[in-house]
């Protein structure tokens, strides 16, 4: 009887260990095709062929594509890169005497946060097709850890109006710290404070990021600040 009891205890403990949900692991995928333009693409992909991994990878690739100027094509990422290269070759053929430097398209991602509820991927893209400067932007992609679906701001934050008040306080602190000559009137083009489209998780708290031209001028660059978890936690639906 005692031996059977110990066998049952062992089986129960074994089943409890195997039933634990392991966190999704990621690896870096690089598209290594040869191009005439300067094109690079290195991005995070979930490891595995299960439904969750496939959903996560689809959402990541889809989000990358939507940050690019050819997003309306809604094809695969590699097809977007090939189309960019073909457009560059056509430009060179149509304007052989043009002195513009090579066109550039660079894509890179970074997993900034992963918990039982949410995975945050920061997507950075840079496009240059001639002119004074290129077009660069950062997009935070927040994904449900269990389903792989995208979490929008309403799925992340409780009471957006009150959270906006908290965010405004931290925004003012951040611009005062960077340059005491910059005032709130220099941002938002005369409009009142607005939350950015990009809110993502890091180990330090919530990062709020405004892309170039979203606030202020191009020369101002990115505008970002962090709200620590101890202040943001009461507003969070996921953590």
C-alpha positions as CSV (number, residue, x, y, z in Angstrom):
1,X,0.0,0.0,0.0
2,X,2.8,2.4,0.9
3,X,4.6,1.8,-2.4
4,X,1.4,2.5,-4.3
5,X,0.9,5.8,-2.4
6,X,4.4,7.0,-3.2
7,X,3.9,6.0,-6.9
8,X,0.7,8.2,-6.9
9,X,2.5,11.1,-5.3
10,X,5.2,10.9,-7.9
11,X,2.7,10.8,-10.8
12,X,0.7,13.7,-9.4
13,X,3.9,15.8,-9.0
14,X,5.0,14.8,-12.5
15,X,1.7,15.8,-14.0
16,X,1.7,19.2,-12.2
17,X,5.2,19.9,-13.6
18,X,4.4,19.0,-17.2
19,X,1.1,21.0,-17.0
20,X,3.0,24.2,-16.3
21,X,2.9,26.6,-19.3
22,X,6.3,27.4,-20.5
23,X,6.9,31.0,-21.7
24,X,7.2,31.4,-25.5
25,X,10.8,31.4,-26.6
26,X,12.0,33.8,-29.4
27,X,14.8,33.8,-31.9
28,X,16.1,36.3,-34.4
29,X,15.2,35.7,-38.1
30,X,17.2,37.5,-40.8
31,X,16.2,37.8,-44.4
32,X,19.5,37.2,-46.3
33,X,18.5,37.8,-49.9
34,X,20.8,39.9,-52.1
35,X,19.5,43.3,-53.1
36,X,20.8,46.3,-55.1
37,X,19.5,48.7,-52.5
38,X,20.7,48.6,-49.0
39,X,18.2,46.4,-47.3
40,X,18.4,44.6,-44.0
41,X,15.7,42.8,-42.0
42,X,16.3,41.2,-38.6
43,X,13.2,40.5,-36.4
44,X,12.0,38.3,-33.5
45,X,10.0,35.2,-34.3
46,X,8.4,32.8,-31.8
47,X,10.0,29.3,-31.9
48,X,7.6,26.4,-32.7
49,X,4.9,25.2,-35.0
50,X,2.0,25.4,-32.5
51,X,-1.0,27.7,-33.0
52,X,0.3,30.3,-30.6
53,X,3.7,30.6,-32.2
54,X,2.1,30.9,-35.6
55,X,-0.3,33.6,-34.5
56,X,2.5,35.6,-32.8
57,X,4.7,35.4,-35.9
58,X,1.8,36.4,-38.2
59,X,1.0,39.4,-36.0
60,X,4.7,40.5,-35.8
61,X,5.2,40.3,-39.6
62,X,1.9,42.0,-40.2
63,X,2.8,44.8,-37.8
64,X,6.2,45.3,-39.5
65,X,4.5,45.5,-42.9
66,X,2.0,48.1,-41.7
67,X,4.9,50.4,-40.6
68,X,6.3,50.5,-44.2
69,X,5.2,52.9,-47.0
70,X,4.0,49.9,-49.1
71,X,1.8,48.6,-46.4
72,X,-1.3,48.6,-48.6
73,X,0.1,45.6,-50.5
74,X,-0.4,43.4,-47.5
75,X,1.8,40.7,-48.9
76,X,4.7,38.9,-47.1
77,X,7.6,40.9,-45.7
78,X,10.0,39.4,-48.1
79,X,7.8,40.5,-51.0
80,X,7.8,44.0,-49.7
81,X,11.6,44.0,-49.6
82,X,11.8,42.7,-53.2
83,X,9.3,45.3,-54.3
84,X,11.4,48.1,-52.7
85,X,14.4,46.8,-54.5
86,X,12.6,46.7,-57.8
87,X,11.4,50.2,-57.3
88,X,15.0,51.3,-56.7
89,X,16.2,49.6,-59.9
90,X,13.4,51.3,-61.8
91,X,14.4,54.7,-60.4
92,X,18.0,54.1,-61.4
93,X,16.9,53.1,-64.9
94,X,14.6,56.1,-65.3
95,X,17.1,58.6,-63.9
96,X,20.6,57.2,-64.7
97,X,22.3,60.6,-64.0
98,X,20.7,61.1,-60.6
99,X,23.3,61.6,-57.9
100,X,21.1,60.3,-55.1
101,X,22.8,57.7,-52.8
102,X,21.5,54.2,-52.6
103,X,18.0,53.7,-51.3
104,X,17.8,52.1,-47.8
105,X,15.3,50.0,-46.0
106,X,16.2,48.6,-42.5
107,X,14.0,46.6,-40.2
108,X,14.9,45.5,-36.7
109,X,12.9,44.4,-33.7
110,X,13.5,44.0,-30.0
111,X,11.5,42.1,-27.4
112,X,11.3,44.6,-24.6
113,X,9.1,42.8,-22.2
114,X,7.5,39.4,-21.5
115,X,5.2,38.3,-18.7
116,X,2.3,35.9,-18.2
117,X,-0.1,38.4,-19.7
118,X,1.8,40.4,-22.4
119,X,4.7,40.4,-24.8
120,X,6.0,43.7,-26.1
121,X,7.9,43.9,-29.4
122,X,9.5,47.2,-30.4
123,X,9.6,47.5,-34.2
124,X,12.1,49.9,-35.7
125,X,12.1,50.8,-39.4
126,X,14.1,53.2,-41.6
127,X,13.3,54.0,-45.2
128,X,15.3,56.3,-47.5
129,X,14.3,57.0,-51.1
130,X,16.4,60.2,-51.6
131,X,15.9,63.7,-50.3
132,X,17.2,65.5,-47.2
133,X,16.5,62.6,-44.8
134,X,14.9,59.2,-44.5
135,X,11.7,58.1,-42.7
136,X,12.3,56.3,-39.4
137,X,9.7,55.2,-36.9
138,X,9.2,52.9,-33.9
139,X,6.1,50.9,-33.2
140,X,5.3,49.1,-30.0
141,X,3.4,45.8,-30.5
142,X,1.7,44.4,-27.4
143,X,0.6,40.8,-27.8
144,X,-1.5,38.6,-25.5
145,X,0.8,35.9,-24.2
146,X,-1.9,33.2,-24.3
147,X,-3.6,33.9,-27.6
148,X,-1.1,35.9,-29.6
149,X,-3.7,38.6,-30.4
150,X,-2.8,42.3,-30.4
151,X,-3.6,44.2,-27.2
152,X,-4.8,47.8,-28.0
153,X,-4.7,50.6,-25.5
154,X,-8.2,49.9,-24.2
155,X,-7.2,46.3,-23.5
156,X,-4.1,47.4,-21.6
157,X,-5.3,50.5,-19.7
158,X,-8.2,51.1,-17.4
159,X,-9.7,54.6,-17.3
160,X,-7.7,56.2,-20.1
161,X,-8.9,59.7,-19.1
162,X,-7.2,59.5,-15.6
163,X,-4.2,57.7,-17.1
164,X,-3.8,60.6,-19.5
165,X,-3.6,63.0,-16.6
166,X,-0.8,60.9,-15.1
167,X,1.0,60.7,-18.4
168,X,0.8,64.4,-18.9
169,X,2.6,64.9,-15.5
170,X,5.4,62.6,-16.6
171,X,5.6,64.2,-20.0
172,X,6.1,67.6,-18.5
173,X,8.8,66.2,-16.2
174,X,10.6,64.7,-19.2
175,X,10.8,67.8,-21.3
176,X,11.8,69.9,-18.3
177,X,14.6,67.5,-17.6
178,X,15.9,67.4,-21.2
179,X,15.8,71.2,-21.9
180,X,14.5,73.9,-19.6
181,X,13.9,76.1,-22.6
182,X,11.3,73.8,-24.2
183,X,7.7,74.4,-23.1
184,X,4.5,72.5,-23.5
185,X,3.4,75.0,-26.2
186,X,6.3,73.8,-28.4
187,X,4.6,70.4,-28.7
188,X,1.3,69.1,-30.1
189,X,1.1,72.0,-32.6
190,X,-1.0,74.2,-30.4
191,X,-3.4,71.4,-29.3
192,X,-3.7,70.1,-25.7
193,X,-1.7,67.1,-24.5
194,X,-2.4,63.8,-26.3
195,X,-1.4,60.2,-25.5
196,X,0.9,58.7,-28.2
197,X,-0.1,55.8,-30.4
198,X,2.9,53.9,-29.0
199,X,2.6,52.7,-25.4
200,X,4.7,49.6,-24.6
201,X,6.0,47.6,-21.6
202,X,9.6,47.4,-20.4
203,X,11.0,46.0,-17.1
204,X,11.1,49.6,-15.8
205,X,7.4,50.4,-16.5
206,X,5.3,51.7,-19.4
207,X,7.2,53.5,-22.2
208,X,5.2,56.2,-24.0
209,X,6.8,57.2,-27.3
210,X,6.0,59.8,-30.0
211,X,7.5,59.3,-33.4
212,X,9.1,62.0,-35.4
213,X,6.5,64.6,-36.6
214,X,3.9,63.2,-34.1
215,X,4.9,66.0,-31.8
216,X,7.2,69.0,-32.4
217,X,9.6,69.2,-35.4
218,X,11.8,66.7,-37.2
219,X,14.9,68.1,-35.5
220,X,13.3,67.2,-32.1
221,X,13.5,63.5,-33.0
222,X,11.7,60.9,-30.9
223,X,10.0,62.0,-27.7
224,X,9.7,59.3,-25.0
225,X,9.3,58.9,-21.3
226,X,8.7,56.1,-18.8
227,X,5.9,55.8,-16.2
228,X,7.2,53.4,-13.5
229,X,5.0,50.4,-12.7
230,X,4.5,51.5,-9.1
231,X,2.6,54.5,-10.5
232,X,1.0,52.9,-13.5
233,X,-0.1,49.5,-12.0
234,X,-3.5,50.8,-10.8
235,X,-4.4,51.6,-14.4
236,X,-3.2,48.3,-15.9
237,X,-5.5,45.5,-17.0
238,X,-2.5,43.4,-17.9
239,X,0.9,43.4,-16.3
